[in-house]
Amino acid sequence: MPDPKRALLRHFLAALAYRTQKALREAPQSFETFQAGQQVRTPIELVRHMTSVLGYARTFFVGGRYRPEPLPDLAAEAARFHQMLHDLSHHLAAGTPLRDTSEERLLQGPLADAMTHTGQLAMLRRLSGSPVSPENFIEAAIDAANVGPAQPPAVSPDAHWPEAPQASRTRSSRKDVP
């Protein structure tokens, strides 16, 4: 029988993958280097930092240190991020023993930190003029086995989205689009 704490952490990682892809999906090319202000991480820097935070979490399974070198673009950073999610999920599923911490501390530390940064990505999308559509995440099709970049579309998008870009308002006002 799977450990319920580890099953919940795997689901959390899948929710992190889902929300990160939602924030990155269909972003304009200019988004990866969008600068919101002085000393604010760009999206490419945020995704690299998220990978670093998750790499730190992985050290509690495998030891060592993790410092990711910068990759050339946001797509490469996102691919590495999802690979790190896969590695963590694998260690949780395989029952790899934790070193010097607990599942609760992984959640309150690096995993919660990564989710916070996912929210920052979504906020940067809005600030850059390309907001992410809202949805009811309770209904989201999140699967603990899927921590990759191929995340499903929203199951329950919000029907009313007053700040939507003009193109989205036009699409959502048609009868055949929810």
matplotlib code that plots the C-alpha trace (Angstrom):
import matplotlib.pyplot as plt

x = [0.0, 1.4, 2.5, -0.3, 2.2, 4.2, 1.1, 0.0, 3.4, 3.3, -0.1, 1.4, 4.2, 1.6, -0.3, 2.9, 3.5, 0.0, 0.0, 3.5, 2.5, -0.7, 1.5, 3.9, 1.5, 1.0, 3.2, 4.6, 8.3, 9.1, 7.8, 10.9, 12.9, 10.1, 11.5, 8.8, 11.2, 14.6, 15.8, 12.7, 13.5, 12.6, 10.4, 13.5, 15.3, 12.2, 12.0, 15.7, 15.3, 12.3, 14.5, 17.2, 14.7, 13.4, 17.0, 17.6, 14.6, 16.1, 19.3, 17.3, 16.9, 20.3, 22.7, 25.1, 24.3, 22.4, 23.1, 21.7, 23.7, 21.7, 20.2, 19.7, 16.0, 12.8, 11.8, 15.0, 14.6, 11.0, 12.1, 14.8, 12.2, 9.8, 12.7, 13.4, 9.7, 9.9, 13.0, 11.4, 8.1, 10.1, 12.0, 8.7, 7.0, 10.0, 10.1, 13.6, 14.4, 14.7, 17.9, 17.7, 14.2, 10.6, 7.8, 6.2, 9.4, 9.8, 6.3, 6.8, 10.1, 11.2, 7.9, 5.9, 8.6, 8.3, 4.5, 4.9, 7.1, 4.5, 2.1, 4.8, 5.0, 1.3, 1.5, 4.3, 2.1, -0.5, 2.0, 3.5, 0.1, -0.6, -2.7, -3.5, -7.1, -8.7, -10.1, -11.5, -8.5, -10.6, -11.9, -8.5, -7.5, -4.3, -2.9, 0.0, 1.5, 1.8, 4.5, 5.6, 5.0, 2.1, -0.6, -4.3, -6.4, -8.7, -11.7, -13.6, -12.4, -14.1, -16.9, -16.5, -13.1, -13.3, -9.6, -9.2, -7.3, -9.6, -8.9, -9.9, -13.1, -14.1, -13.5, -15.3, -18.3, -19.2, -21.9, -19.8, -16.9, -17.4]
y = [0.0, 3.4, 5.7, 8.4, 11.2, 10.4, 10.0, 13.4, 14.9, 13.3, 14.9, 18.2, 17.8, 17.1, 20.2, 22.2, 20.9, 21.7, 25.3, 26.0, 24.9, 26.9, 30.0, 29.2, 27.9, 30.2, 32.9, 35.3, 35.0, 38.2, 36.8, 34.7, 37.9, 40.2, 42.6, 43.6, 45.8, 46.3, 43.0, 41.1, 37.7, 37.3, 34.3, 32.3, 33.1, 32.1, 28.7, 28.1, 29.0, 26.7, 23.9, 24.8, 24.6, 21.2, 20.1, 21.0, 18.8, 16.0, 16.1, 14.8, 11.6, 11.4, 13.6, 16.1, 19.6, 21.0, 24.2, 24.4, 26.3, 28.7, 27.3, 29.2, 29.7, 29.3, 26.1, 24.4, 25.7, 24.4, 21.0, 20.7, 21.8, 19.0, 16.5, 17.5, 17.0, 13.5, 12.7, 13.8, 11.9, 8.8, 8.9, 9.4, 6.5, 4.2, 4.7, 6.1, 6.9, 10.6, 11.9, 14.2, 15.5, 14.5, 14.6, 17.5, 19.5, 18.9, 20.3, 23.3, 24.2, 23.6, 22.3, 25.2, 27.6, 26.3, 26.7, 30.3, 30.9, 29.4, 32.1, 34.7, 33.4, 33.8, 37.3, 38.2, 37.0, 39.5, 42.3, 41.6, 42.1, 38.4, 37.2, 33.6, 32.6, 31.8, 28.4, 26.4, 24.3, 21.9, 20.6, 20.5, 17.2, 16.8, 13.3, 12.3, 10.3, 13.3, 15.8, 16.5, 19.5, 17.9, 19.1, 19.0, 22.1, 23.6, 21.5, 24.3, 27.7, 30.7, 31.9, 35.6, 37.1, 40.8, 41.5, 39.0, 40.2, 41.2, 38.0, 35.9, 37.9, 37.4, 33.6, 33.2, 35.2, 32.7, 30.2, 27.1, 28.0, 27.6]
z = [0.0, -1.0, 1.8, 2.1, 2.8, -0.3, -2.4, -1.3, -2.1, -5.6, -6.2, -5.0, -7.5, -10.3, -9.2, -9.4, -12.9, -13.9, -12.6, -13.9, -17.4, -17.2, -16.4, -19.3, -22.0, -24.9, -23.4, -25.9, -26.8, -25.0, -21.7, -20.8, -20.2, -19.0, -16.4, -13.9, -11.9, -10.3, -8.7, -9.8, -11.3, -15.0, -15.9, -17.1, -13.9, -11.8, -13.6, -13.0, -9.4, -9.1, -10.5, -8.0, -5.1, -6.2, -6.7, -3.1, -2.2, -4.2, -2.2, 0.8, -1.2, -3.0, -1.0, -2.5, -3.7, -6.7, -8.5, -12.1, -14.7, -16.8, -19.9, -23.2, -23.1, -21.2, -23.1, -22.0, -18.4, -18.3, -19.7, -16.9, -14.3, -15.4, -15.4, -11.8, -10.9, -12.5, -10.5, -7.2, -8.0, -8.8, -5.4, -3.6, -5.4, -5.1, -1.3, -1.4, 2.3, 3.2, 4.7, 7.7, 7.0, 6.8, 4.2, 6.1, 6.0, 2.3, 1.9, 4.2, 2.7, -0.9, -2.3, -1.0, -2.1, -5.7, -5.7, -4.5, -7.5, -9.8, -8.6, -9.3, -12.9, -13.3, -11.8, -14.3, -17.1, -16.1, -15.6, -19.0, -20.7, -21.3, -18.3, -17.7, -17.7, -14.3, -13.5, -10.7, -9.7, -7.6, -10.9, -12.6, -14.2, -12.1, -12.1, -9.7, -12.5, -14.8, -13.8, -17.4, -19.6, -21.4, -19.0, -19.9, -20.6, -18.0, -17.1, -15.4, -16.8, -15.3, -17.6, -16.5, -17.1, -17.3, -17.6, -20.5, -23.5, -26.4, -28.4, -25.4, -24.8, -28.4, -28.3, -25.0, -26.1, -28.9, -28.0, -28.8, -26.5, -22.7]

ax = plt.figure().add_subplot(projection="3d")
ax.plot(x, y, z, "-o")
ax.set_aspect("equal")
plt.show()
